[in-house]
Amino acid sequence: MTFSKFSYLRLFATFLIAIGAISTGASAQNTPQSVVTTEQVRAELLAHAPDGADAGKTVWVGLQLAHRPEWHTYWKNSGDSGLPTSLQWTLPPGVTAGDIAWPVPKKILIGTLANYGYEGTVLLPVPLTITPAFKPSLLNSEIEVKLKASWLVCRQECVPEGGEFALRLPVRGSTALNATAFAASFQAQPKALSGDSRVEVAGNTLKVSVTGLPAAAQGKTLEFFPETPEVIETAAKWTQNWQGAVWTANVPLSEQRSQSPSVMPLVLALDSKGQRQAFVAQARLVGSWPPLAAAGAVSPALATGLTTNAGLGGAPVSPTATLGLWAAVLGALLGGLILNLMPCVFPVLAIKVMSFTRHADDRHGHRVSGLAYSAGVVLSFLALGALMLGLRSAGEQLGWGFQLQSPAVVAALAVLFTVMGLNLAGLFEFGQFLSSRVLLLEAKNPAINAFLSGVLAVAIASPCTAPFMGASLGLALGLPALQALLIFAAIGLGMALPYLAASLIPAVARLLPRPGAWMATFRRAMAFPMFATVVWLVWVLGQQTGIDGAGALLALLVALSGVIWAFTLTGRSRLLTATISIAVLALLTGAIGQNIFKPLETSGATAMTTAATDRWQAWAPGRVEQVLATGAPVFVDFTAAWCVTCQYNKKTTLANQDVLADLDAKKVTLLRADWTRRDPAITAALSQLGRNGVPVYVIYKAGSAPVVLSEILAVGEVRAALARL
């Protein structure tokens, strides 16, 4: 067995096979169900069709959220913070879904903020219209309803959650088991009012007058909920009065108002005889709105920081304003060069160095190998960049390293590196499983192996953001496509530069070790970094899908190793052992394979809550502003399990006793934004900071500009930033 038989062409084929096999098992991931339970909420998809669901009927479905004590989700206007629950339906042709019939919310006070939402149990009903275009199957006279829901559940901390649901409605049968729940939700719907209701702006006050309220409500103190968000100061004091049968109110306008509706739906509620009644008025605007506040989705302090942070010693928060294109290209080039130092990339790159060594006396082979490897790296970065930019332009919230947010990709890479490790350890040679024609083709095209080694190196290196890369990647998102791709190409060129130099410059090549017997020992030694990479990937998967997912992947990797070993045998034992090992792998895949793709949320936990410790809290949209309103400074760690730099910083600088003592002395609130799994809210927050990958570390203080620290975090840097608080 010689090192020369190691083949990236074969490895790449193995990787494609692994992706295909795992994708087959992925059909079980996020398997729709009627109930999803987390630590904070029990969510269930309910239906109400007492007269059946054939053409011409309107039936009701709804998501019921049962909150644990002290937890809440949000109304259509969430108030000062939070996000409304979102429902995305998948329905048969001819069936259409209406809007959520939102029950009246309650006002929830959190410090100096006020939100509108729900506690206890709430049902969010949605009407389904069955049009004549709906044609049920002769073999299946049911309507399949699928729902993808997402909600933000909060107490003092907030946790983004979600789930996929499915149920079937009989077309001609009755579905009325949930009649009580739907009746209660319908009772909680605000009743439409007639009459001429109005809103008028007078200085910084919104003057409201509502007519048509029933006699039972007149003279009573009413609750007030505007459906249009970002118009009033939700937590501010306001006054109400009655002028005969007309209810009036003076409500402070928001300094950050972003809406100017010509008609403003207003919900009014009161408790009457132990029951809550609600009414909705369509109030027309009298006069005109004042000019809108400056656009921005962040607090004034953060908005100031976006332009002034560079002068406070931190990295630029808004690279679009502080970096020129060519400065960004240079930063990308340096960042790509530093990517070679990432621990997870070392095994692949070390093998590449050995391939150079093996051709020490072949200058032509050197040049071909170096150019092919560089082409693989640069084109892979361009492909990843183009894919990310294309998906973002289609509305997806993605950032750098998005591929490792998929459990399927993580599991496929674990399979690939397991196979690589077994090959390096000498268990098998790829030539044992390939025909002589394929081997001859590979021998005539050694550049293919070098090219694919570049692709593999990018697949492993790309999830992390090296120094100098963060601002460049952030800038790329705001540039035209060709300029953005120039930055991605510069990252690839930087990563390939050392090996390109070794292949083109004889003086550099002479620094490499000469070939010899030591290479066989080195080959076997390289199996251990490969297996260490597998350990890291299994740990990443565990952060995404829980201990059951990690355990399932380990079991399948062991079974796969058994299959490979079986094919190395000779004689009659090969057929029997291979048959048994393949059967074991197939049975295990069917029995536990779905655990690899099962979202952590559906098993009663979330990646964000498990990431939080006694000292760290989970980040959520609006959480920074909530804490700053109390006067406490905030340190946010944007991290991910698959980011090696993040984990290094977490175990070193962020665990340093001096740093922790400074954080305690300054009474800093620590928030951790876990991007291990895809999270559009975190992606949006990174974009606001001019970043597109992790790690990112930010220090906030009310009234001051936020400070973004370096990607490779130093104790001195953190302590110096804390000293300025």
C-alpha positions in Angstrom: 0.0 0.0 0.0 1.5 3.3 -1.0 0.5 6.8 -0.5 0.2 7.3 -4.3 -2.9 5.2 -4.4 -4.8 7.7 -2.3 -7.3 9.3 -4.7 -9.4 12.4 -4.4 -11.4 11.3 -7.5 -12.5 8.2 -5.5 -13.1 10.3 -2.4 -15.2 12.7 -4.2 -17.3 9.9 -5.7 -17.7 8.5 -2.2 -18.8 11.9 -0.9 -21.5 12.1 -3.7 -22.7 8.6 -2.8 -22.8 9.6 0.9 -24.8 12.7 0.1 -27.3 10.6 -1.9 -27.6 7.9 0.7 -28.1 10.4 3.5 -30.6 12.4 1.5 -32.6 9.3 1.1 -32.8 9.1 4.9 -33.6 12.8 5.0 -37.1 12.2 3.8 -37.8 11.4 7.4 -36.5 14.7 8.7 -39.0 17.1 10.0 -41.7 14.5 9.5 -44.9 16.4 9.8 -47.1 15.5 12.8 -50.1 17.1 14.5 -48.2 17.9 17.7 -44.8 19.5 18.4 -43.7 19.9 22.0 -40.8 22.0 23.2 -39.7 23.1 26.7 -41.9 26.2 26.5 -44.8 25.4 24.2 -47.1 22.5 23.2 -48.2 23.3 19.6 -51.0 21.3 17.9 -52.6 21.6 14.5 -56.4 21.3 15.0 -59.3 21.2 12.5 -63.0 22.0 12.6 -65.2 20.9 9.7 -68.6 19.8 11.2 -70.3 19.8 7.7 -67.4 18.1 5.8 -64.9 19.6 3.4 -66.4 19.2 -0.1 -66.5 21.9 -2.7 -68.1 25.2 -1.7 -67.5 24.8 2.0 -65.3 26.8 4.3 -63.6 24.8 7.0 -61.3 25.9 9.8 -57.9 24.8 10.8 -55.7 26.4 13.5 -52.5 26.2 15.5 -53.1 25.9 19.2 -50.2 27.0 21.4 -50.3 26.0 25.0 -47.6 28.0 26.9 -45.8 27.0 30.0 -46.4 29.4 32.9 -44.8 32.8 32.5 -44.1 32.2 28.8 -45.9 34.0 25.9 -46.0 34.4 22.2 -47.1 37.4 20.1 -50.1 39.0 18.4 -50.1 40.3 14.8 -48.6 43.6 16.3 -46.1 42.4 18.8 -45.5 45.8 20.4 -42.1 47.0 21.4 -40.3 43.7 20.7 -41.1 40.2 19.6 -42.4 38.6 16.3 -45.8 37.5 15.3 -46.4 33.8 14.9 -46.0 32.8 11.2 -48.0 30.1 9.4 -47.1 28.7 5.9 -49.6 26.3 4.4 -49.1 23.6 1.8 -52.6 22.7 0.4 -54.0 20.7 -2.5 -55.0 22.6 -5.7 -58.3 24.2 -5.3 -57.9 24.8 -1.5 -56.9 28.2 -0.3 -56.0 29.5 3.1 -57.1 32.8 4.5 -55.5 35.0 7.1 -55.2 34.2 10.8 -58.3 35.3 12.7 -56.3 36.7 15.6 -58.0 36.5 19.0 -57.7 39.7 21.1 -54.3 39.7 22.9 -53.3 41.1 26.3 -50.7 43.7 27.1 -47.6 42.2 28.6 -45.2 44.5 30.4 -41.4 43.6 30.5 -39.4 46.3 32.3 -39.9 49.5 30.4 -41.3 47.8 27.3 -44.8 46.6 26.5 -45.7 43.8 24.1 -49.0 42.4 22.8 -49.4 38.6 23.0 -50.8 35.5 24.5 -50.3 33.5 27.6 -51.9 30.2 28.7 -53.5 28.5 25.7 -54.5 30.2 22.5 -55.9 29.0 19.2 -55.0 30.8 16.0 -57.7 29.8 13.5 -57.5 30.1 9.7 -60.3 29.6 7.2 -59.8 27.2 4.3 -61.9 27.8 1.2 -62.7 24.6 -0.8 -63.2 25.9 -4.3 -64.9 23.9 -7.2 -61.3 23.4 -8.6 -60.6 21.0 -5.8 -60.9 17.4 -7.1 -60.4 14.7 -4.5 -58.8 11.4 -5.6 -61.0 8.4 -6.3 -58.8 6.4 -4.0 -58.3 9.0 -1.3 -61.2 11.4 -0.5 -59.3 13.5 2.0 -57.7 16.9 2.0 -54.1 16.8 3.2 -53.2 19.9 5.1 -49.5 20.7 5.8 -48.3 23.6 7.9 -44.8 25.0 8.6 -45.1 27.3 11.6 -42.6 29.5 13.5 -43.1 31.4 16.7 -41.0 33.4 19.2 -41.7 32.4 22.8 -40.5 34.7 25.5 -40.3 35.1 29.3 -37.4 37.3 30.3 -35.4 35.5 27.6 -36.7 34.6 24.1 -36.5 31.4 22.1 -37.3 31.1 18.4 -39.1 27.8 17.8 -41.1 26.1 15.0 -42.4 22.9 13.7 -44.0 21.1 10.7 -47.5 19.7 11.1 -49.9 17.7 9.0 -53.4 16.3 9.2 -56.1 14.9 6.9 -59.7 16.2 6.6 -62.3 13.8 5.2 -64.1 15.5 2.3 -67.6 14.2 3.2 -67.2 13.2 6.8 -67.5 15.4 9.9 -64.6 16.8 11.9 -65.9 18.4 15.1 -63.8 17.0 17.9 -62.3 20.4 18.5 -65.6 22.4 18.4 -65.1 23.8 22.0 -61.6 25.1 21.3 -62.7 26.8 18.0 -65.9 28.2 19.6 -63.8 29.8 22.4 -61.4 31.3 19.8 -64.3 32.7 17.7 -65.7 34.2 20.9 -62.4 36.0 21.4 -62.5 37.5 18.0 -63.1 41.3 18.0 -66.5 42.2 16.5 -66.5 44.7 13.7 -68.0 48.2 14.5 -69.9 50.4 12.2 -69.7 54.2 12.4 -67.2 56.9 11.6 -64.1 56.2 13.7 -61.1 58.5 13.2 -57.5 59.1 14.1 -55.8 62.5 13.9 -52.3 63.5 14.6 -51.8 66.5 16.9 -48.1 67.2 17.5 -46.7 64.1 19.2 -50.1 62.7 20.1 -52.5 60.4 18.2 -56.1 61.5 18.9 -58.5 58.6 18.6 -62.3 58.6 18.4 -64.4 55.4 18.0 -68.1 55.3 17.4 -70.6 52.4 17.3 -69.6 50.7 20.5 -72.5 48.9 22.2 -74.3 50.4 25.2 -72.8 47.7 27.5 -69.3 49.1 26.8 -70.1 52.8 27.1 -68.7 54.4 30.1 -66.3 51.5 30.7 -62.4 51.6 30.8 -61.3 49.9 27.6 -58.0 48.2 26.6 -56.5 49.5 23.3 -54.6 47.5 20.7 -53.6 49.1 17.4 -53.2 46.4 14.6 -50.6 48.5 12.8 -47.2 48.1 14.4 -44.6 50.9 15.0 -47.0 53.8 15.2 -47.5 54.5 18.9 -45.3 54.3 22.0 -46.7 51.0 23.3 -45.4 51.3 26.9 -46.2 55.0 27.3 -49.0 56.4 29.4 -52.1 57.3 27.5 -55.6 58.7 28.4 -59.1 57.8 27.5 -62.5 59.4 27.9 -66.1 59.2 26.9 -68.0 61.9 25.0 -71.5 60.5 25.1 -71.4 57.3 23.1 -68.0 58.2 21.5 -64.9 56.7 23.0 -61.8 58.9 22.7 -58.1 58.5 23.6 -54.9 60.4 23.4 -51.9 58.1 22.7 -48.3 59.2 22.3 -46.8 58.7 18.8 -43.6 56.7 18.5 -40.4 58.7 17.9 -39.4 55.8 15.6 -42.7 55.6 13.7 -42.4 53.7 10.5 -46.0 53.4 9.3 -48.4 56.0 7.9 -51.7 54.1 7.4 -54.7 55.9 5.8 -57.0 53.5 7.7 -55.9 52.2 11.1 -57.6 49.1 12.5 -58.1 49.5 16.3 -59.0 46.7 18.7 -60.8 47.7 21.9 -61.5 45.2 24.7 -63.2 45.0 28.1 -64.2 42.5 30.7 -67.9 42.3 31.1 -69.7 39.9 33.4 -66.7 37.6 33.7 -66.2 37.4 29.9 -63.9 39.4 27.7 -65.4 41.2 24.8 -63.5 42.9 21.9 -64.4 45.2 19.0 -62.5 46.4 16.0 -62.9 49.8 14.4 -61.5 50.8 11.0 -60.4 54.3 11.9 -59.8 56.7 9.0 -57.0 59.3 9.1 -58.1 62.9 9.4 -55.3 65.2 8.2 -51.9 63.8 7.5 -49.0 62.1 9.2 -45.8 63.9 10.1 -42.6 62.8 8.3 -41.4 59.3 9.2 -38.4 58.7 11.4 -35.2 57.8 9.7 -35.4 54.2 8.5 -33.7 51.6 10.6 -34.5 48.4 12.4 -32.2 49.1 15.3 -32.0 51.3 18.3 -30.6 54.9 18.0 -27.5 53.9 19.9 -26.9 51.0 17.6 -27.6 53.2 14.5 -25.0 55.6 15.7 -22.5 52.8 16.3 -22.9 51.6 12.7 -21.1 54.7 11.5 -18.8 55.6 14.4 -17.6 52.3 15.8 -14.4 52.4 13.8 -13.2 55.4 15.8 -13.7 53.6 19.2 -11.1 50.9 18.7 -13.4 48.2 17.4 -13.6 46.7 14.0 -15.9 48.6 11.6 -19.6 47.7 12.1 -20.7 49.0 8.7 -18.0 47.9 6.2 -20.0 49.4 3.3 -19.2 52.8 4.7 -15.6 52.1 5.8 -14.1 49.7 3.3 -13.4 50.3 -0.4 -13.7 47.5 -2.9 -10.0 46.9 -3.2 -9.4 47.1 0.5 -12.1 44.4 0.9 -10.4 42.3 -1.8 -7.1 42.6 0.1 -8.8 41.6 3.4 -10.4 38.7 1.6 -7.0 37.6 0.3 -5.4 37.7 3.7 -8.4 36.0 5.3 -8.2 33.2 2.8 -4.5 32.8 3.5 -5.3 32.4 7.3 -8.0 29.8 6.5 -5.1 27.3 5.9 -4.4 27.5 9.7 -7.9 26.2 10.7 -7.4 22.8 12.5 -10.1 21.0 10.6 -8.5 21.8 7.3 -5.0 20.5 8.3 -5.5 16.8 7.3 -6.6 17.7 3.8 -3.9 20.2 3.3 -1.2 18.0 4.8 -2.1 15.3 2.3 -1.8 17.9 -0.5 1.7 18.8 0.7 2.6 15.1 0.6 1.4 14.9 -3.0 3.8 17.7 -3.8 6.6 15.8 -2.0 5.9 12.6 -4.0 6.5 14.6 -7.2 9.6 16.4 -5.9 11.5 15.8 -9.1 8.6 16.3 -11.5 8.4 20.1 -12.1 5.7 19.7 -14.7 3.6 17.5 -12.3 4.1 20.2 -9.6 2.8 23.0 -11.8 -0.2 21.0 -13.0 -1.1 19.9 -9.5 -0.7 23.4 -8.0 -2.8 25.0 -10.8 -5.5 22.4 -10.6 -5.7 22.6 -6.8 -5.9 26.4 -7.0 -8.6 26.2 -9.6 -10.6 23.8 -7.4 -10.3 26.2 -4.4 -11.2 29.4 -6.3 -14.0 27.9 -8.3 -15.5 26.3 -5.1 -15.5 29.7 -3.4 -17.1 31.3 -6.4 -19.7 28.5 -6.5 -20.5 28.9 -2.8 -20.6 32.7 -3.1 -22.9 32.6 -6.1 -25.2 30.0 -4.4 -25.4 32.1 -1.3 -26.0 35.4 -3.2 -28.6 33.7 -5.4 -30.5 32.2 -2.4 -30.4 35.5 -0.6 -31.8 37.4 -3.6 -34.6 34.9 -3.6 -35.5 35.8 0.0 -33.5 33.2 2.0 -31.7 34.5 5.1 -28.3 32.7 4.7 -24.8 33.6 5.7 -21.3 32.2 5.3 -21.1 28.6 6.4 -24.7 28.0 5.6 -24.0 24.5 4.3 -23.0 23.2 7.7 -26.3 24.3 9.1 -27.7 21.3 7.4 -27.5 18.0 9.4 -27.4 16.1 6.1 -24.3 17.9 5.0 -22.6 17.4 8.4 -23.5 13.7 8.4 -22.2 13.3 4.8 -18.9 14.9 5.7 -18.6 12.6 8.7 -19.1 9.6 6.3 -16.5 11.0 3.9 -13.8 11.6 6.6 -14.5 8.2 8.1 -13.8 6.6 4.7 -10.7 8.8 4.3 -9.4 7.8 7.7 -9.9 4.0 7.1 -8.1 4.4 3.8 -5.2 6.2 5.3 -5.0 3.7 8.2 -4.5 1.0 5.6 -7.8 -0.9 6.0 -8.4 -0.8 2.2 -7.3 0.7 -1.1 -9.8 2.4 -3.4 -8.3 0.4 -6.3 -9.9 -2.7 -4.8 -13.3 -1.4 -5.6 -12.7 0.2 -9.0 -12.4 -1.2 -12.5 -9.1 -1.1 -14.4 -10.7 1.4 -16.9 -11.4 3.9 -14.1 -7.9 3.5 -12.6 -6.4 4.0 -16.1 -8.5 7.2 -16.6 -7.4 8.5 -13.2 -3.7 7.8 -14.0 -4.0 9.8 -17.2 -5.7 12.7 -15.4 -3.9 13.4 -12.2 -5.1 17.0 -12.3 -8.6 15.8 -11.4 -7.4 14.6 -8.0 -5.7 17.9 -7.3 -8.8 19.8 -8.4 -11.1 17.8 -6.2 -8.7 18.1 -3.2 -9.2 21.9 -3.6 -13.0 21.4 -3.5 -12.7 19.2 -0.4 -10.5 21.8 1.4 -13.0 24.5 0.8 -15.9 22.4 2.0 -14.1 22.0 5.3 -12.6 25.5 5.6 -15.5 27.6 4.5 -17.7 27.5 7.7 -15.4 29.7 9.7 -14.6 33.4 9.2 -10.9 34.2 9.5 -9.5 37.6 10.5 -9.9 40.2 7.7 -12.7 38.1 6.1 -15.6 39.4 8.2 -15.9 42.9 6.9 -15.1 41.8 3.4 -17.9 39.2 3.4 -20.3 41.7 4.9 -19.4 44.2 2.2 -19.9 41.6 -0.5 -23.6 41.3 0.3 -24.2 45.0 -0.6 -22.2 45.0 -3.9 -23.3 44.1 -7.4 -22.9 40.4 -8.2 -19.7 40.6 -10.2 -17.9 42.7 -7.5 -19.2 40.4 -4.8 -17.9 37.4 -6.6 -14.5 39.1 -6.9 -14.3 39.1 -3.1 -15.1 35.4 -3.0 -12.5 34.7 -5.6 -9.9 36.6 -3.6 -10.7 34.4 -0.5 -10.1 31.3 -2.7 -6.9 32.7 -4.2 -5.6 33.5 -0.7 -6.3 30.0 0.5 -4.6 28.5 -2.5 -1.6 30.9 -2.5 0.9 28.8 -0.4 0.4 25.7 -2.6 0.4 27.7 -5.8 3.7 29.2 -4.8 5.1 25.8 -4.0 4.2 24.5 -7.4 5.4 27.5 -9.4 8.5 28.7 -7.5 11.4 26.2 -7.3 12.9 27.8 -4.2 9.7 27.3 -2.3 9.3 23.7 -3.5 12.9 22.9 -2.2 11.7 23.7 1.3 9.4 20.7 1.2 10.7 17.3 2.6 12.1 14.8 0.2 10.2 11.6 -0.5 11.1 8.4 1.4 10.0 5.5 3.6 8.7 8.0 6.2 5.7 8.8 3.9 4.1 5.4 4.6 4.3 6.1 8.4 3.0 9.6 7.8 0.1 8.3 5.8 -1.1 6.1 8.7 -0.5 8.9 11.2 -2.8 11.2 9.1 -5.7 8.8 9.8 -5.9 10.1 13.4 -6.6 13.8 12.4 -9.2 12.4 10.0 -11.0 10.6 12.8 -10.6 13.6 15.0 -12.5 15.6 12.4 -15.2 13.0 12.5 -15.5 13.5 16.2 -15.9 17.2 15.7 -18.6 16.6 13.0 -20.5 14.2 15.3 -20.4 16.8 18.0 -21.7 19.5 15.6 -24.6 17.1 14.6 -25.3 16.6 18.3 -25.7 20.3 18.8 -28.2 20.3 15.9 -30.2 17.2 16.5 -29.4 16.1 20.1 -27.8 13.0 21.6 -30.0 10.7 19.6 -28.8 12.1 16.3 -25.2 12.0 17.3 -25.6 8.4 18.6 -27.4 7.3 15.4 -24.6 8.8 13.2 -21.9 7.0 15.2 -23.8 3.7 14.9 -24.1 4.1 11.2 -20.4 5.0 10.8 -19.5 1.8 12.6 -21.8 -0.2 10.4 -20.4 1.5 7.3 -16.9 0.6 8.5 -18.0 -3.0 8.8 -19.2 -3.0 5.2 -15.9 -1.6 3.9 -14.0 -4.2 5.9 -16.1 -7.0 4.6 -15.3 -6.1 1.0 -11.5 -6.4 1.8 -11.9 -10.1 2.6 -11.2 -12.9 0.1 -12.8 -16.2 -0.6 -16.3 -17.4 0.5 -16.2 -15.3 3.6 -16.3 -12.1 1.6 -19.8 -12.7 0.1 -21.3 -13.9 3.4 -19.8 -11.2 5.6 -20.5 -8.4 3.1 -24.2 -9.5 2.8 -24.6 -9.6 6.6 -22.8 -6.2 7.1 -24.9 -4.5 4.4 -28.1 -5.9 5.9 -27.1 -4.5 9.3 -26.3 -1.1 7.8 -29.7 -1.1 6.0 -31.6 -2.1 9.2 -29.9 0.5 11.3 -30.5 3.2 8.7 -34.2 2.3 8.7 -34.5 2.1 12.5 -32.4 5.1 13.7 -31.4 7.1 10.5 -34.3 9.6 11.0 -32.7 10.7 14.3 -29.9 12.3 12.3 -32.4 14.8 10.8 -34.8 15.2 13.7 -34.9 18.9 14.8 -33.7 19.4 18.3 -36.9 21.5 19.0 -39.2 18.5 18.5 -37.5 16.5 21.2 -38.3 19.1 23.9 -35.2 21.3 23.7 -33.7 23.9 21.4 -30.1 24.6 20.3 -30.3 28.0 21.8 -31.5 26.9 25.3 -29.0 24.1 25.5 -26.3 26.6 24.5 -27.2 28.9 27.3 -25.4 28.3 30.6 -26.0 29.9 34.1 -23.9 32.8 33.0 -25.0 33.1 29.3 -28.5 33.8 28.1 -30.0 33.0 24.7 -30.0 35.9 22.2 -33.3 36.8 20.6 -34.6 39.6 18.4 -35.1 42.7 20.5 -33.3 41.2 23.5 -30.3 43.6 23.3 -32.6 46.6 23.4 -34.6 45.1 26.3 -31.4 44.8 28.4 -30.0 48.2 27.4 -33.3 49.8 28.6 -32.4 48.5 32.1 -29.1 50.3 32.0 -26.9 47.2 31.8 -24.3 46.7 29.1 -24.5 43.7 26.8 -21.9 41.3 25.3 -23.2 39.2 22.4 -21.4 36.1 21.2 -22.5 35.1 17.6 -21.3 31.5 17.4 -21.9 28.1 15.9 -20.9 24.6 16.9 -19.3 24.0 13.5 -17.1 27.1 13.8 -13.7 25.9 15.2 -12.6 29.5 15.9 -15.8 30.1 17.9 -15.1 27.0 20.1 -11.5 28.0 20.6 -12.5 31.5 21.7 -15.2 30.0 24.0 -12.8 27.6 25.7 -10.0 30.2 26.1 -10.7 33.9 26.1 -14.4 33.7 27.1 -13.5 31.3 29.9 -10.6 33.3 31.2 -11.0 34.2 34.9 -9.8 37.8 34.4 -12.3 38.3 31.6 -15.1 36.8 33.6 -14.2 38.9 36.6 -14.3 42.1 34.5 -17.7 41.1 33.0 -19.1 40.6 36.5 -17.6 43.9 37.8 -19.2 45.8 34.9 -22.5 43.8 35.4 -22.5 42.9 31.7 -25.4 40.7 30.4 -24.0 37.9 28.3 -26.1 36.8 25.3 -25.2 33.9 23.0 -26.6 33.8 19.4 -26.3 30.2 18.4 -26.2 29.9 14.6 -25.5 26.2 14.5 -28.8 25.6 12.8 -30.3 28.0 10.3 -31.8 31.1 12.0 -33.0 34.0 9.8 -33.1 36.3 12.8 -29.4 35.8 13.6 -28.6 36.1 9.9 -30.4 39.5 9.8 -28.7 40.7 13.0 -25.3 39.8 11.5 -26.2 41.7 8.3 -27.0 44.8 10.4 -23.5 44.6 11.9 -22.0 44.3 8.4 -21.1 40.7 8.9 -22.0 37.5 7.2 -20.3 34.7 9.2 -19.2 33.8 12.7 -17.5 34.4 15.1 -18.7 37.9 15.8 -18.4 39.5 19.2 -20.2 42.8 20.1 -20.2 45.0 23.2 -23.2 47.3 23.6 -23.8 50.1 26.1 -26.8 52.4 26.2 -26.0 55.8 24.6 -22.7 54.6 23.2 -21.6 53.0 20.0 -21.4 49.2 19.9 -17.9 47.8 19.6 -17.2 44.8 17.3 -14.2 42.8 18.5 -11.7 40.7 16.4 -12.6 37.2 15.2 -9.7 35.6 17.0 -10.4 37.0 20.5 -7.6 38.0 22.8 -7.9 38.5 26.5 -6.3 41.9 26.4 -8.6 43.1 23.7 -11.7 42.1 25.6 -10.5 43.6 28.9 -9.5 46.8 27.2 -13.0 47.1 25.6 -14.7 46.4 29.0 -12.5 49.0 30.7 -14.1 51.6 28.5 -17.6 50.8 29.7 
